[in-house]
């Protein structure tokens, strides 16, 4: 992902922290810019890292701690899908379903691609993320999504 995309993410998701945008802009290369953005998004509790080996309960707790997590979002739906055998790992199945559920509450569950073994995820108000998703800076998480 290029620096312009990373700057746009900082500006749009954490506008109250212009120092994050400046840190991303001033980074020596795109890799360091991504590291600055990742740190800033986590510090602002806008996104959180979820490892591929985390269980759904750990992922749920991480997602609930985020700034744009909708308080009206229940997690009861997971019980009926927990034992599904659709070939996906439990964490991918859980996150895909969480992404679908989030839409009902006016937010999208999105991923910022890190290229590693986990997912940097956050909830973003539906209208706010439109341009970033169109520019492929963020990926919408939903059933069948391939993260990482």
N, C-alpha and C positions, 0 to 999 in steps of 0.2 A: 504494500500500500504506500502511496506516495505521501510526501509531507503535506501537500495541500489538503488531502483527505483527512489526515490526522489533525491538522489545525481546525478544519471545519467541524470535526467531531468535538474537539475541546470547546470551540466557540458555542456550539449548539447545545451540548449536553451539560456544560458547566459554565454558563455565561457569567456567573457571579465570581468566578475565579480567573480574571484575566492573566494572572501570573502563570497559570497552567498553559494558556495559549502561548505566552511568551517563551516558556520553557520548551515547549514542543517546537516552536519556530527557531529557537536558538540552538537546538541540539546539533551535534556535529554531523550526524547522518540520519537516514530514515530509521535505522534500527534503534538508535538512541532516542529519536523522537517518539517511536512507539513505546519504548520503555518509560519515558516521561509521561506520556498520555495514560498508559496503563496505571502507573503509580497515582497520578492525579485523579483518575476516575474512581479508583479504589478508595483513596483518601476522602473523596467527596461522597462516598457511599452511593455512587451512581451505577457502578458495575462491580462484580465480584468474580474472582477466579474459582472455577469448579473443576476439579481434576476428574479425568475419565474414570478413575477408580473409586470416586466418592459414591456413597450410597444415596438413594433418593432423599432420605431424611436429612442428611448433611446438606444436600443441595437445597432442599426446602428452607432450612434454617438460614442459609446464606442469602437466598432470594428474598426471604421475608425481611431481612435487615436493610434492604436497599431503599433508597430515597423514593422511588416511584412505584414501589410495591403497593398494589391496591389493597386497602384494608378490607374491602369486601370480598376478596378472593379467597375462597375456601379450597382446601386440599382434599376434600372427601372423595373426589373423583378418582384419586389414585388407587384406592382400595379395589375398585372393580377392574383395574388394568394391571395391577401389580404382578399377577401371575401370567399375563399374556405371553405367548411364545411366538413372537413375530420375527425372531432372528436378531433383533436389536438387543444391545446390552440394556440392563435395567435403567441405567442413568440416561442413556439416549432416549429411551422410550418415555421416561419420566419428563425429561426436559421438553421433548416434542409435544407431549400432552399439556404441559404447563404453558407452553407457547400458545396452544390453541385456546386454553382456558383464559389466558390473560386478555385476549381480544374482547371477551365478554365484559371486561371491566375497564375498557377504554385505554389500554396500554398494549404495547407489543413487547414480547420478550425477544431481545436481539443479542447477537454475538458479534464481538469485534475479533476478527481472525488474528490469532497469535502465531499460528503455525507450529503449535506444540501438542502436547498430550492432554490438554484440557481446554476449557472454554471460558472466555471472559464474557460474562453475561450481565444484562441489565434490563430493566423495564424502562420503556420510553413512551411518553404519551403518544397516542396514535398519530396525531397531526404533526408532531415535532420531528419525527424520524423520516418523513416521506422523502425528502431530498437526499438524505444520507443513504437510504435504502436504494433509491433509484441510482445513485452514483456507486453502488455496490461497496460502500464503506462499512456498512453494517448488514448482517444477514438476519432475516426474520427466522426465529426458531419456531418450528411447527412439526407435526407428525411427518416422518420420512426425511427430515432435515439431516444432513450429514455435517456434523460439527467438526471443529478442530482444524 
